[in-house]
Amino acid sequence: MKTRKSRKNIAFAIIALALIVSAAVAAILPGMPVSSAESAVLFRVPEGSSVLEIADSLEGARLIRSALYARLYVRFSRDTLKAGYYRVSPSMSTWAIVQRIAEGKQDSVRVTIPEGLTISKVAEHLERAGVLSARDFIAAAEKPNVLASRGIASKTAEGFLFPDTYFFPVGVDANAAVAMMVDNFFAKIKDVPNAPKSGSELYAKVILASIVEREYRAADEAPIIASVFENRIKIGMGLQSCATIEYIITEIQKKPHPARLMDVDLEIESDYNTYKWAGLPPGPISNPGLVALNAAINPENTKYLYFRLTDPEAGRHSFTHSLDEHVRAGRQLVLKKAAGN
């Protein structure tokens, strides 16, 4: 009797253990990796996606075994899944994938955008870095809804693509890339004293800053150069900026950058030709950085009307009040070069 009873107890213990093991396997298996394949894929979580949608997409892409398991895991862990692009693999467990999305650990490309580039040059820069195509970026930078949502009353985002170091998510959408740079502009402009609040006034300062950006070499001279342009505007004199002519040739006419400007170039028919028309051109000619923006918004108080590069190596200019002084500064530069030869 005892032997039979003990055997029955052993049988029950084995069955109970089997049930426990089965339950444990049933609980753990759905969260195990789908396969041992190491190949990673880029998984996109769109803005505003629900946990249900994300879990179903992961299962549909064969990255996890069970969408239900993923949803339950998120529910009990109380994680918040973040939009973005994530490098994940079917060799990762469900909780590892969910944690990566919850922590926002996106793959990104580091890109530094220099000051003074135009939209087309920024786009080429991003394409070379492998962020996105130049054509897509330019198209996004001209979308009325993208511009209007940021309060830019212009046909393009030229002037508002702030030069900085960015970490663009791999596979970033062109609209999102433009938005990142424009939002950065508005965040940085808040730190500039006396920055205009109104759109039209701010836009005028951005146009001026885009010209100053292409003219100054030494940062301490930027506010003085800005003052020259402001003084010219006040008396109805043309800005006479070579940078605007270069913009016409390279960006509007799509020609190579000229080695030097000729007299005929100063006669080009264009609203951007500041040798033919007084006042600001119709739009920015580059994307300025903080030095140029601060200079345009807070120019020096001077009476200068002219400036000329007289020390190319140091990037220093001579600033003068009259045309005669300007011409003399040019002669001195010629004599200096001749003496150096």
Secondary structure, DSSP 8 states (H G I E B T S, - for coil): -HHHHHHHHHHHHHHHHHHHHHHHHHHHGGGS-S-S----EEEEE-TT--HHHHHHHHHHTTSSS-HHHHHHHHHHHT-----EEEEE-TTS-HHHHHHHHHHT---EEEEE--TT--HHHHHHHHHHTTSS-HHHHHHHTT-HHHHHHTT--SSS-TT-S--SEEEEETT--HHHHHHHHHHHHHHHHTTSTT---SHHHHHHHHHHHHHHHHH-SSGGGHHHHHHHHHHHHHTT-B---HHHHHHIIIIIS-----SS--GGGGG---TT-TTTSBS--SS-SS---HHHHHHHHS-------EEEEEETTTTEEEEESSHHHHHHHHHHHHHHHHHH-
